[in-house]
Amino acid sequence: MDTPTNQPVGTRLAAEFPELAHLSRDDLEELLSDPQYFQAVFHSLPRVKMLYQGQMELAMANETIAKNNTALQEPLYQLRGQTQEAFDRAKGLEARWKEVEKEQRDVYQRFEPHFLLMRLRHATTAQDDLSEARATAFVQGSGSDAPIGLSGREIDEFVKEFRELRKTYHKRVMWGERWTSNDVAWRDD
């Protein structure tokens, strides 16, 4: 509340602090000169009591909050430890996942069309070499240095074996030709 400045000090003081209106001028002067007396009067004022009461309520509320926080501290540390363990485990699993993906790519690579075509071509060449080597061995074994009398049974066995070797070779050649002409369809399932 604003008071006019032309009022005497005692009147303005009484208007702002009605609790002090009953004090005489001597009491007021003593109040200003004696710090203990000032403190005693000051702390007896209702505004100051309300201020201290509010301060005490805030302090008790802070203390309650601090106790609650302290009570939550241990579970929070446990939760932090569990979270760290879970995070470390997740990182380990992520690293393992990368290893497994690489292994999977390596395994699947053997079944990719370009790799299978390469294997077919190598197998075709190897089959041709095998059948030619067998024919060469038979011819050299029955040549001028070889024992003269090959039995019909030995010839039949060679023909049967050579025919199977060449049959496999020609199947592989046929599959390779079909592949080259895009007659082979690869399914992903």
Buried (B, 14 or more C-beta within 10 A) or exposed (E): EEEEEEEEEBEBBBBEEEEBEEBEEEEBEBBEEEEEEEEEBEEEEEEEEEEEEEEEEEEEEEEEEEEEEEEEEEEEEEEEEEEEEEEEEEEEEEEEEEEEEEEEEEEEEEEEEEEBBEEBBEBBEEBBEBBBEBBEEBEEEBEEEEEEEEEEEEEEEBEEBBEEBBEBBBEBBEBBEEBEEEEEEEEEE
